[in-house]
Amino acid sequence: MKSKRTGEDIHATLVARVAINHPGRSRNSIASRGSWTLKQSKDGKLNLHNENRTKRVVESPTNKSLEEAFLYFVDATKELEESQRQLSKEIYRLTEDLARSNADLKRQMEAKSRLAEELSTLISALPTGVVLVQRDEVYAFNAISQTYAPDLSVHSTWTIPSHWTAAEFDHFRCELKTGGVRILRPEAFELSPDRQMILIHDVTTTYQSQEERAREAKLASMGKMTAEIAHQLRTPLATATIYAGHLAERSLDDSRRISFANLLNRQLNALENLVSKMLGFLQQRRQTPELIPIDDLLNECKASIGPLFDGKSVRLVIKSTGGKHLLNIQRDQFRGGVLSILENALNVSTAGQEVIIESIARGSRLNLKISDSGPGVPDELVERLFEPFSTTRSGGTGLGLAIAKTAFESHGGQLTFANLSPSGACFFIVLPVLEPF
């Protein structure tokens, strides 16, 4: 900057921090900010004027003082320029950081927006109804929900629709307006203390599959029951046939005829009970257990199958200890189990042999053994002896021992087997009993 010293004011406006050297201050001190004017008075003195105050800086009219003032001006200008450059760099850096943050935030918002759209599309496409509830008031739901609850709307109160009827625990039968019936299972999830998500599951297919499996299981049980009944009918029928044959003999006296008639009547009653058992199963009725003394039950079994033993000249022997103990059983089922083992023993016995029933009851335990003198059970059949249809005998069904095992186990008992030495087989039955009153 150039100036004239002819009497005119020398003007130099400093917009910066200006260092002024004056008595009491160092050369490096910084003056206050403001707009300053360097002036030369008529007497040759240089003064530095501020808009607020005027301060004499240089009293020497020499060129050296003027030069020093401009050097301070240059230093202050450089300092200002450096500060401005640093400020510009910082502003540029902050601007870039802000731009990056804005870009990241925009990407996150776009990603969340896409995710929200995808979730909305997914929820709309779900076969499960989705209802969002806040303080029992519906604020959102998908399309399938209105299929199950046509009156559903935003701001409506969520309740189980009136046209849903209870099918079973937490399941409902829903008649659709388009026709057809669906089985629905609503399920609630807590999203927050005052918000819930209600899922409406269509479990019609699962429900029908369960019903089908239950129906198949019932048919299988019926088939098993039919096989059991058919097997157990054979023994009383054979005995009844023998009694009927005796009644046809002309040489039979009246007393024996009456005895055979009574025995025949007993066998026919047993057949009637078996048929009732089948009907009870079909009607889902459980048979009522009875308290029966052990000796009475064993004698019933002997009376039922005795004629078959007599016809084959095989002795049936009963040895009983503690026969007054009581069995709490379903009479027909338990007797059928004992008869199945006795029939199996009779089939492997020959004339002159004997089958022994040995009963020992002590305390609350009954040990029952049924042994024969036959050839025993082949080793290859022992492991599957109690499986249905396991037999090596021609004309046998393989159901007798399976029926017996089921009968005893259903009464809390156990049935096991062992071959005897040198021949024969023995079945061991363990059952809970009650001591006589």
TANOR-V43216 format. One line per field, one symbol per residue. psi: psi as a letter, one per 40 degrees, with the letter a starting at -180 (. if undefined). Layout:
BEGIN
psi: ???
END
This chain:
BEGIN
psi: hiiifeeihhhhhhgahhhhhiheiideihiiiahihhihideeihihhiddihhhdheheiddddddddddddddddddddddddddddddddddddddddddddddddddddddddddddddeiehhhhhhhfehheiiiddddddgdehiheihhihidehihdaheiihhhideiihihihihhhhdideiihhhhhhfddddddddddddddddddddddddddddddddddddddddddddehdehidddddddddddddddddddddddddddddefhhihiihhidddddddddddeddddddefhhhhhhhhfeeihhgihdddddddddddddddddeiiheiihhhhhhhhbfhhhhhhiifaeahideeddfdeiiehiehheidedddddddddddeeeahhiiiiiheiiihhhhhiiihii.
END
